[in-house]
């Protein structure tokens, strides 16, 4: 039996399977839990496009839009 691949709902059939797969990959990378480089907590999130911030120690760093 084949494992079902992860995909997000909300994009209709008109966008096609390739774009849904690409969007899912980027979205899951964006929402992935990350360690803070300074304190090591798992509260490191994207604050804005290219700006990443730790909620615990207030460490801020500039990086990529979807991934550090």
Beta strands, then each sheet from edge to edge (+ up, - down):
strand 1: 44-48
strand 2: 51-54
strand 3: 60-62
sheet 1: 1+ 2- 3+
end
